[in-house]
Amino acid sequence: MSDYNLKYIKYKTKYLELKGGGLLFKQINLKAVKVNGLALKYLSKDAKADEDIVLAAVTQNGLALKFASDKLKANKKIVLVALSQNLLAFNFVPDKVRKADDIALVYNKLYFITYANDSNIRKTFIYGDQYYSLYGVKDVILAMVIQDGKLLEYASDKLKSDREVVLAAMNQNELALRYASDKLTSNREFVSEAVSQNGIAYLYASEELQLDPFIIAQYKAYLITNAKIPYVRKDFIIYLKEKKNLNNKLNTDKEVMLAMVKQDGLMLEYASNELKLDIEVVLAAVKQNGLARRFASNNIMKTI
C-alpha cells in the first residue's frame, strides 16, 4: 500500500473515530489493518491496545508489531503470529519476552528454516550447541538437508528414520543415506524406493537387502544406465572393495562390466576372473583404453 493510501487511512479513521466511534470504528480499523497491517501506525492509542486489531495487523504484516502497545508487544500469542509472518518482527519484541524459552525456540526454528540456503547459517546451526534441541524438529532438518544432504548426520535418531527427511537428503546428496538409521536401511520398501531414486543407495542398504534379487536388479539397471558417470564407476569400485564377502557381486555380470569398460577400459581390473577371459568384454575394454590389456587374462590376450 502506498504512503498516500496509508495517510488516507490515517485521516479517515480519525474522522470515523469522531463521527462513529465504538463498534463501527473498530470494524473500520480491522478492515484497514487486514488490507495493510502497517496501517496500525495511524490508528488511535486505544486501537493499538486492542488485541483483535493488533492480531489482524501482525497477521497481515509482522512488522506492524512495532506500532502495538507495550502490553501487546509482550503478548506471546501476538508475538508468535508476528514472527511467523516476518522474522524481523523480533526486533520489536521486548527483551524479557525474547528470552522466554517458547519464543526463542520458535524464533530459532523460523530463522533456520528461512535462511537454510545460507551456508554460514548452516554452519551456525551445526556448531551452535544451543541449537541442539532443533535437531529433532522435522521442518528445520528438512530445510537443512534440502540444501545439504550431509546434514542428515546431525538429525535426531527419530528423523534419521523418517522416510521423507532421508529421501530429501539423498536427493541433494546421494551419499546421505550413510547417516540413515538401520531401521530404514533394512526396510525393503524404503531401500527399493531409494535405489529407484538413486542407485548409490544400494551401497548403504543392509547386507541382507544387498542380496535381495529385486534390489540387485534395480542396482544393476542403475549401473548400466549410468556407467558413463565417473562417480558411479568410482562408487562401484568402492562397493566391490568393501563388500569382499558379499555373494553375487555385480562384477561377475557381463552386462554391467561391458557398460563399465565401454566408458573406461581400465575398469577391466575389477571384472571377475571369468569375465577377464571373455573376449567381448576384453575387446571392449582394450578398444576404449589400450592399457586395459594388462588386466586381461594372458590366455585371452594370445587370441587377440
C-alpha positions, 0 to 999 in steps of 0.5 A, spaced: 500 500 500 502 506 498 504 512 503 498 516 500 493 510 501 496 509 508 495 517 510 488 516 507 487 511 512 490 515 517 485 521 516 479 517 515 479 513 521 480 519 525 474 522 522 470 515 523 473 515 530 469 522 531 463 521 527 462 513 529 466 511 534 465 504 538 463 498 534 463 501 527 470 504 528 473 498 530 470 494 524 473 500 520 480 499 523 480 491 522 478 492 515 484 497 514 489 493 518 487 486 514 488 490 507 495 493 510 497 491 517 502 497 517 496 501 517 496 500 525 501 506 525 495 511 524 490 508 528 488 511 535 492 509 542 486 505 544 486 501 537 493 499 538 491 496 545 486 492 542 488 485 541 483 483 535 486 489 531 493 488 533 492 480 531 489 482 524 495 487 523 501 482 525 497 477 521 497 481 515 504 484 516 509 482 522 512 488 522 506 492 524 508 489 531 512 495 532 506 500 532 502 495 538 502 497 545 507 495 550 502 490 553 501 487 546 508 487 544 509 482 550 503 478 548 506 471 546 500 469 542 501 476 538 508 475 538 508 468 535 503 470 529 508 476 528 514 472 527 511 467 523 509 472 518 516 476 518 522 474 522 524 481 523 518 482 527 523 480 533 526 486 533 520 489 536 519 484 541 521 486 548 527 483 551 524 479 557 519 476 552 525 474 547 528 470 552 522 466 554 524 459 552 517 458 547 519 464 543 526 463 542 525 456 540 520 458 535 524 464 533 530 459 532 526 454 528 523 460 523 530 463 522 533 456 520 528 454 516 528 461 512 535 462 511 537 454 510 540 456 503 545 460 507 551 456 508 554 460 514 547 459 517 548 452 516 554 452 519 551 456 525 546 451 526 551 445 526 556 448 531 551 452 535 550 447 541 544 451 543 541 449 537 541 442 539 534 441 541 532 443 533 535 437 531 529 433 532 524 438 529 522 435 522 521 442 518 528 445 520 532 438 518 528 438 512 530 445 510 537 443 512 538 437 508 534 440 502 540 444 501 545 439 504 544 432 504 550 431 509 546 434 514 542 428 515 548 426 520 546 431 525 538 429 525 535 426 531 535 418 531 527 419 530 528 423 523 534 419 521 528 414 520 523 418 517 522 416 510 521 423 507 527 427 511 532 421 508 529 421 501 530 429 501 537 428 503 539 423 498 536 427 493 541 433 494 546 428 496 546 421 494 551 419 499 546 421 505 543 415 506 550 413 510 547 417 516 540 413 515 538 409 521 538 401 520 531 401 521 530 404 514 536 401 511 533 394 512 526 396 510 525 393 503 520 398 501 524 404 503 531 401 500 527 399 493 524 406 493 531 409 494 535 405 489 529 407 484 531 414 486 538 413 486 542 407 485 548 409 490 543 407 495 544 400 494 551 401 497 548 403 504 542 398 504 543 392 509 547 386 507 541 382 507 537 387 502 544 387 498 542 380 496 535 381 495 534 379 487 529 385 486 534 390 489 540 387 485 536 388 479 534 395 480 542 396 482 544 393 476 539 397 471 542 403 475 549 401 473 548 400 466 544 406 465 549 410 468 556 407 467 558 413 463 558 417 470 565 417 473 562 417 480 558 411 479 564 407 476 568 410 482 562 408 487 562 401 484 569 400 485 568 402 492 562 397 493 566 391 490 572 393 495 568 393 501 563 388 500 569 382 499 564 377 502 558 379 499 555 373 494 553 375 487 557 381 486 555 385 480 562 384 477 561 377 475 555 380 470 557 381 463 552 386 462 554 391 467 562 390 466 561 391 458 557 398 460 563 399 465 569 398 460 565 401 454 566 408 458 573 406 461 577 400 459 581 400 465 575 398 469 577 391 466 581 390 473 575 389 477 571 384 472 571 377 475 576 372 473 571 369 468 569 375 465 577 377 464 577 371 459 571 373 455 573 376 449 567 381 448 568 384 454 576 384 453 575 387 446 571 392 449 575 394 454 582 394 450 578 398 444 576 404 449 583 404 453 589 400 450 592 399 457 586 395 459 590 389 456 594 388 462 588 386 466 586 381 461 587 374 462 594 372 458 590 366 455 585 371 452 590 376 450 594 370 445 587 370 441 587 377 440 
